[in-house]
Structure formats: C-alpha cells, structure tokens
Amino acid sequence: MLAQFRKPTYHRKCASARGVTVAKAAIDVKTVADDDEFRGTFHVYEPYRAGLPRNFSGYLKELWRRREFMNEMTRANVRANQLDTLFGRLWNVINPLLMGLVYLLLVLILARGATIPHYFVYLLAGLFIFDVLETSMSQGAKSVTSAGKMVTNTAFPKALLPLSAVRGALAELWPSLIVLVVAALAFGIRPQFTWVLAIPVLALLTVFCAGMAMLLATMQVYFRDTRSFLPYFMRLWFFASPVLWAADQLPKSGEFLRYINPMFDFVATWSNAIVYGEWPNPQVWLVMSGWALLALVLGGYVFLSRERDFAVRI
Amino acid sequence: MTYRTTFEKRPTLKDSLRRVGRGERVVREVEALKDVSFDLPRSRVLGIVGNNGAGKTTLVRAISGILPPTEGRIEIRGRVSTLLALGVGFNPKLSGYENIMLGGLAVGYSRAEVEEKTDEIAEWTELGDFLEMPMTTYSSGMSARLAFAVAVHMEPDILIVDEALSTGDASFKAKAHEKMNSLLAEAHTMVLVSHALATVEELCTDAIWLEKGELKMYGTPAEVIAAYNASTGVDPAAVTTMQDF
C-alpha cells in the first residue's frame, strides 16, 4: 500500500490522524507543535544532542505525574530487601542504633572526642543526617546503571531513578529520628523549640542530595569507576564534617573546611539545634540554600542534558 | 541509527603495562538502521519480520522513544504502550498483585488507573492464589502471562510487541490471540515484531521486512512474507505454521 521510497506526507498536528511516521529527511522543527514528550498524544524524536530536553516544563510535569511510580519503586525496594530477613522491619531501627554504637566505641577508644556534653546524642544526630547524604549518593550512583532493563525498555523521565534513591534515604531517616529522640530524652535533653529547625534544614539537605544523586548517577554511566571511588570519598567527607567533632573544636588550620565543605553547615546547624538548642546565624541559611541550589542546578543540568544518551550506554 | 561501542581487546601484559591496566580500546560503529522511512496510519497493524540482527528491536525502541535516532526524525501521534521485555519494573521478590501495580506504574499509568484495572487483570491471568505469592515462585510461563496481561490491559493507542510471547501454554496462546483481536477491534494501531510468520500473516494489515538495517519491503503481509521466505531459502510450509498467538 505504501511504496518503499515514497516521501512521507507531512501531517500537521491533527487529532484524528493517529499513527507512526518514521522519516529520514530532516523536517523543519519549528513548524511542528511540541507536546509533552512522554504523555501527550504527539511525540517527536530527534537525534540526541546534549542539552536540556526541549520541553523542559513538560518534563517536570511528567516527573511530578510519575511520582507515584517513584514512591512505589522505593517502597518495593525497601520491602524486597527486608522480606527474607529475620528482623524485617525492625532493621529500620536496629541499623541506626548499631551505627551509633560503633562510632561511639571508636571515639571512646580514641578518648578525645567525648569532651563535649551529650556527646553520644550529638554523634547520633550528625551520623543520621550525614547518612541521608551518603545513602542518596551511593544509591543514586547505581540507580541508573542497575535499572538497565527499565531504561532500555520503557520511556520515562529518568530523573525518577536518582530521586527515588533520595526518597529511600529519607525513608531510612524517619526511624532513625525516633531513635534520636529517645536517646535525647534518655540523656536528659528536653524537647526544645529549636527542634523545629530540623525541618527546613532537612528540606534544604534533600535538595542538595537530589542534585548530588543526579550528578553521581550521570557520572556512573559514563565513568563506571565512580562507584569504586565513592566510598573513600564519602569517608573523607565524613571526617571533614562536624559529626565526630564539634564545629567549635575546629583548629585554626581547619577553618577552610567551613567554607569548602557543603555539609559543614548542614550538620552543624542540625546537631546544634537538636542537642544544644542553638539558633544559627541568618547568613548560615543563605549559605545552605546556596549550596543546595548549586547542587540541584549542576546535578540537574548534567543529568537532564545527557539523559537521552543513557539507553545506549547501559 | 548507529550504535557506537567500544570494547577492549584482550590485553597482553605489554599492553596492560603501557596503558595503565587497560587493554586497547577498539571503537566499532554498528549501523543498526539505514535509511528507514515509512508512514503507519491509524488502525493498521504492522508486522516487522527479518533475520536476527536486522534491526527490528532497534526500530521498535526508536519508535517508543527509548533510543533517540542518530539521524532523522520520528513522529508519533497517540499513546504508546510497549511490551518489549517481560516484566519491566517488576520486582520478583514481591507478589503478583504488587507487581501489577509496579508494572502499571512503570508504563505510566496513575495509581488509581492501575487499581481500577487490577481485578480485571488478575482474573485474566487465571493465576488465582499465585497472585499473592512472590514471583520467584512462578514459572517463566506464569511470569509471561502476568507481564503480558499488564501490558495489554492498559488501553494503549499504539501497542508495540517485540517477540514477547513464545512461552505460554496452548490455552494462554488462545487467550492472548483473542485479546489481541479485541484490541484490534477497538481500532488501535499495533506494531508486532515476530518470527512466527503465521501470526504476522493473520493479525497484520501491513508488513515490513528489515534486513541488515535496511527496509527491504513494505507491503501486505502475504507479499512480504513470500519475499522474506524466498530470501532465507527456508521451506515456507515449515515456517508459516509457527504461531505465537
């Protein structure tokens, strides 16, 4: 019915004509109305060029629309990992506790850190908040490469994958917070008004983690060694953040850390607010927001501009 | 549509020393599709036949928006549902019901839409109590049933099926056949990649033959299959009685 070399007749966007047109000849792009890439009834696929998707707001809308998929995926992964274990969901609480105990032991052996009051609670607070970053980054890094089947067989906004990792990290945080609150009360720290600060700090940190997860996910696709380097990088970052030590214990030579370590302010503000009831300076909020925004823009740009290349590289 | 891949030649000791642990990288360009152009109007069923490695799966992934073309342009009007691999988004440790939800969400439907359809899908699979058990307990045929059920129940405008259904017992094949027919009756467009030429002949209104990335022929199923068989030299009688569904 159609001869092999027939030049395809070009249909303008008309709702009644549904079908597939595959054409080799380049057609003037601007005459075709652009629609939402994943959901709308008119899609145009063109050669991959690095750069943000043409319909950026459509992409974001689709991302929002698919949030249920992301939630379900996170939940499914968490459940699947715990299904065969004996303690099952109790691990959500056991994990943070064990982690805190291990580090407490480490520091007690070193016998230097336990000089600030309520050290154990301070340690727990810092640990848990840093863990959000660590989980986001390590799960985020493998999120795209391990979802190979989904990437090569379904069309969906792939930013869902690293974002799902961040969501997983947050899901791990809630039970840890319960442990933290119990520990705080047990060691004589009364609930204070500054605890409310935890919410905005966490919100900003989530944004930061999202950016980092997307960045790492892209890096992993192009440079598969990333995951091997990551644990060492995270250790360094951990020691450079005020988790094992307090912000005012910083010697003069270490002052530069305050400026180059994004997590410095996040961890310090969070831990000080929870344990000591300290209000941060207003400029600290600016710094935290700045880091969060930087990470999001950088990570987001790198990921979204290269996303269409992933299916070929996995 | 050209793939560019690198692979490492087996490193000799000298190579490893010279190149810091890696062997020499060789770049290969694979032209998976060359100059493929066609129009598929609504409510046609397109069959794609060809040898292995002819570019059928690449073509189908390009149409679905998964692989961007290296040259040219693809336009689709309508919602696409793909069955390119079984159980995309499925987590085998979870139960059948949970995987219906995952599979439906993975394809792009909202939670409410999937919940609406769950009972219908569950009944269609005829897996009964197995649906509450983890998919690790299923046979491959049962998994195939479930995956197929999820894909076809989602009311796609354009359904793309890639050689997905060689497992499945006879009764399932009959059901799948029936379901495909009903989808067609609702005037949907379908693209079917298959080696089972009897299915192509029966279900498809148009067919294309791909060979080594080139579009050799676009015509009615009968013509295309005849030409394809002539070129492969296989006895037509043996081949055309194969059926997927």
Boltz contact constraints between the chains, C-beta under 6 A:
constraints:
  - contact:
      token1: [A, 2]
      token2: [B, 218]
      max_distance: 6.0
  - contact:
      token1: [A, 4]
      token2: [B, 218]
      max_distance: 6.0
  - contact:
      token1: [A, 8]
      token2: [B, 39]
      max_distance: 6.0
  - contact:
      token1: [A, 18]
      token2: [B, 42]
      max_distance: 6.0
  - contact:
      token1: [A, 18]
      token2: [B, 77]
      max_distance: 6.0
  - contact:
      token1: [A, 18]
      token2: [B, 78]
      max_distance: 6.0
  - contact:
      token1: [A, 18]
      token2: [B, 157]
      max_distance: 6.0
  - contact:
      token1: [A, 19]
      token2: [B, 40]
      max_distance: 6.0
  - contact:
      token1: [A, 19]
      token2: [B, 41]
      max_distance: 6.0
  - contact:
      token1: [A, 19]
      token2: [B, 42]
      max_distance: 6.0
  - contact:
      token1: [A, 19]
      token2: [B, 189]
      max_distance: 6.0
  - contact:
      token1: [A, 20]
      token2: [B, 40]
      max_distance: 6.0
  - contact:
      token1: [A, 20]
      token2: [B, 63]
      max_distance: 6.0
  - contact:
      token1: [A, 20]
      token2: [B, 76]
      max_distance: 6.0
  - contact:
      token1: [A, 21]
      token2: [B, 39]
      max_distance: 6.0
  - contact:
      token1: [A, 21]
      token2: [B, 75]
      max_distance: 6.0
  - contact:
      token1: [A, 22]
      token2: [B, 38]
      max_distance: 6.0
  - contact:
      token1: [A, 22]
      token2: [B, 74]
      max_distance: 6.0
  - contact:
      token1: [A, 23]
      token2: [B, 37]
      max_distance: 6.0
  - contact:
      token1: [A, 23]
      token2: [B, 73]
      max_distance: 6.0
  - contact:
      token1: [A, 24]
      token2: [B, 35]
      max_distance: 6.0
  - contact:
      token1: [A, 24]
      token2: [B, 37]
      max_distance: 6.0
  - contact:
      token1: [A, 24]
      token2: [B, 72]
      max_distance: 6.0
  - contact:
      token1: [A, 27]
      token2: [B, 73]
      max_distance: 6.0
  - contact:
      token1: [A, 41]
      token2: [B, 77]
      max_distance: 6.0
  - contact:
      token1: [A, 41]
      token2: [B, 78]
      max_distance: 6.0
  - contact:
      token1: [A, 42]
      token2: [B, 77]
      max_distance: 6.0
  - contact:
      token1: [A, 43]
      token2: [B, 65]
      max_distance: 6.0
  - contact:
      token1: [A, 43]
      token2: [B, 76]
      max_distance: 6.0
  - contact:
      token1: [A, 44]
      token2: [B, 75]
      max_distance: 6.0
  - contact:
      token1: [A, 45]
      token2: [B, 65]
      max_distance: 6.0
  - contact:
      token1: [A, 45]
      token2: [B, 68]
      max_distance: 6.0
  - contact:
      token1: [A, 45]
      token2: [B, 74]
      max_distance: 6.0
  - contact:
      token1: [A, 46]
      token2: [B, 73]
      max_distance: 6.0
  - contact:
      token1: [A, 47]
      token2: [B, 69]
      max_distance: 6.0
  - contact:
      token1: [A, 47]
      token2: [B, 70]
      max_distance: 6.0
  - contact:
      token1: [A, 47]
      token2: [B, 71]
      max_distance: 6.0
  - contact:
      token1: [A, 48]
      token2: [B, 68]
      max_distance: 6.0
  - contact:
      token1: [A, 68]
      token2: [B, 105]
      max_distance: 6.0
  - contact:
      token1: [A, 68]
      token2: [B, 111]
      max_distance: 6.0
  - contact:
      token1: [A, 69]
      token2: [B, 105]
      max_distance: 6.0
  - contact:
      token1: [A, 72]
      token2: [B, 102]
      max_distance: 6.0
  - contact:
      token1: [A, 72]
      token2: [B, 105]
      max_distance: 6.0
  - contact:
      token1: [A, 76]
      token2: [B, 91]
      max_distance: 6.0
  - contact:
      token1: [A, 76]
      token2: [B, 94]
      max_distance: 6.0
  - contact:
      token1: [A, 76]
      token2: [B, 102]
      max_distance: 6.0
  - contact:
      token1: [A, 80]
      token2: [B, 91]
      max_distance: 6.0
  - contact:
      token1: [A, 80]
      token2: [B, 93]
      max_distance: 6.0
  - contact:
      token1: [A, 80]
      token2: [B, 94]
      max_distance: 6.0
  - contact:
      token1: [A, 83]
      token2: [B, 93]
      max_distance: 6.0
  - contact:
      token1: [A, 149]
      token2: [B, 88]
      max_distance: 6.0
  - contact:
      token1: [A, 150]
      token2: [B, 88]
      max_distance: 6.0
  - contact:
      token1: [A, 150]
      token2: [B, 89]
      max_distance: 6.0
  - contact:
      token1: [A, 153]
      token2: [B, 84]
      max_distance: 6.0
  - contact:
      token1: [A, 153]
      token2: [B, 85]
      max_distance: 6.0
  - contact:
      token1: [A, 153]
      token2: [B, 88]
      max_distance: 6.0
  - contact:
      token1: [A, 154]
      token2: [B, 88]
      max_distance: 6.0
  - contact:
      token1: [A, 154]
      token2: [B, 106]
      max_distance: 6.0
  - contact:
      token1: [A, 155]
      token2: [B, 64]
      max_distance: 6.0
  - contact:
      token1: [A, 155]
      token2: [B, 65]
      max_distance: 6.0
  - contact:
      token1: [A, 155]
      token2: [B, 66]
      max_distance: 6.0
  - contact:
      token1: [A, 308]
      token2: [B, 68]
      max_distance: 6.0
  - contact:
      token1: [A, 311]
      token2: [B, 66]
      max_distance: 6.0
  - contact:
      token1: [A, 311]
      token2: [B, 67]
      max_distance: 6.0
